[in-house]
Structures are given as structure tokens and as C-alpha cells.
Amino acid sequence: MTGLLLLSSHEVKGSATNQMSKCSKNDISVAQGPAGTLPGGISQYLVQITNTNPQVPFADIHLNCKDFSSAILVSPEIFRRIAVDDCLVNDGRALAPGAALSFRYASTKQYPLPVVSATC
């Protein structure tokens, strides 16, 4: 994807001692960039969330999404706000090694979406 901004990730919790050494907070990347505008002039953004770890899946991925809202529907199975500053990715299901998912949202502002926590 061109024009995407790579944002850093944060704390990651390991579910087993041996997996803790195989996974890192840097294994989940969140990239987003402009994706056009709606007829009313509201900007659209394309977000891609990727598990860059080649061996370990991540589940229960939570992003700090502030007061996230979108003028277009975002599938709640892919990304949903569950509280202020807390959005859940992939309905809490595991994101396989090397896998990515993406979604579009429309807003008058671009939301930073840093990873807050995940289980590996």
C-alpha cells in the first residue's frame, strides 16, 4: 500500500513463557493512510493491521482509538470501539502469523491507533 503511515505498537502480553521470547510488542503493525473522500467532503482512511511475527498468532488485540467514530460502517467483527480509548480488532480472534486485515473509515480527522495490548 502506498501512502500509509506506520504507527508503532505497544505492550504485548505473552500467554506462555516460551512464547514470550518469540513475540514482541513490535510484531503488530498498524498502518493507515488517505483513501479518498465521501461526497460531503469527509476524508476516508484505509487501515491495515498486520501480524509481522512469522511464528506466533496474536489474539485479543486492543488499540487505543480515543473517541473513534466513522461516517461509514466499519464491520464490528473487524474493528469495534468497546469503550473510550479501547477498540477490539478481529472480534478478539487470533490474527495468524503474517496475516493482515484492513478496513476503511471516514472521519473529519485521522485517528492514531496504537496497539495497547494483545495476547500471543
N, C-alpha and C positions, 0 to 999 in steps of 0.2 A: 504494500500500500504506500502510495506516495503522500507526502504532506502530513503524516501522522506524527504526533508528539509523544515521545516515550516518557512515561512517568515512572518514578521509582516505586518499589514496593516496600512494605514494612514488615513487622513481626509475623513470623510463621511458627506455628506450634507443631512439633513432631508427635506422632501418635505412638511411636515405639523408639526405643533407644537407638537401635541400629538404623532406623530411617532418619533420625535426627541428623546424623552425619551426612546422609545422602540428599537432604533437601535444605534449601536456603530461602530466606526471605526474598532473595533476588530471582527466584525461579518463576515467579508470576509477574508477567509484564502487562501493563495496561497502556495501550497506545490509542490516541484519538486525534481526529483532525476534521476539518471542514468537509461537508458533504452536500453542499448546495443550500438553497433557501426554499421555504414554503411560499405560496403565492402572496401571503401577507407580509413577506419580508423577514420572517423569523428564520434564523440560521439553523441548519441541520448539522449534526456531528455524527461521525462514524466512530464507534469504539470497538477495539479488538482486545480481548483478554486472552493471553497465551500462557500455557504451562510450558516453560522452556526446559524443564528438567526431563532428560531422556529416559529416566527410570521410574520416577515416583509420581503417582497421581496426587492431586490436591482436591480436597472437598471442603465444604463449609467456608467458601471464600467470601469474605466480607470486605467491602470497600467503604471508605469514608466518602459519603456523597452529599454532605451538607443537607440542604433542603431541596434535593433533586426533584424536578418535575419536568414533564415533557409535553409539548403541544401535539405530539403524535404518540400513538400507542407503542409501548415497549412491552414485548411479551414478558409477563411476570415469571415465566419459567426460566427465562434467560437472565433477567435483571429486575429486581424489585426493591423498592425502599421499604424497609420494615420498621424504621424509626429515624428520627433526625440523626444525621451523621452515620447511618448504617444501612447499606444496601447489600442484598444477598445475590450472589452470582450462581447461575445454573441450578436454581432451586435447592442449593446445598449439595447437589450431587457432585461426584468426582469429575474432575477435568483430567483426562488421561494424559500420560506423558507426551509432550509435543503437540497436544491438541489446542485448538483455539476456538473461541466463539466470538461473534460480533453482533452488534445491534446499532440502530440509529436512534437518536433522539433529537428533538427540536426545542430550542430554548433561546431566549434573548441573551443568554450567557453560556459560556463553556464551563462545565463543572470539572474541577480537578477530581480525580477518582483514585486516590492512593489505596493500596491494599492495607487493611488494618490487621486482618488475621486470616488464617487458613489452617487446615489440618492436613498433614501429609503422612 
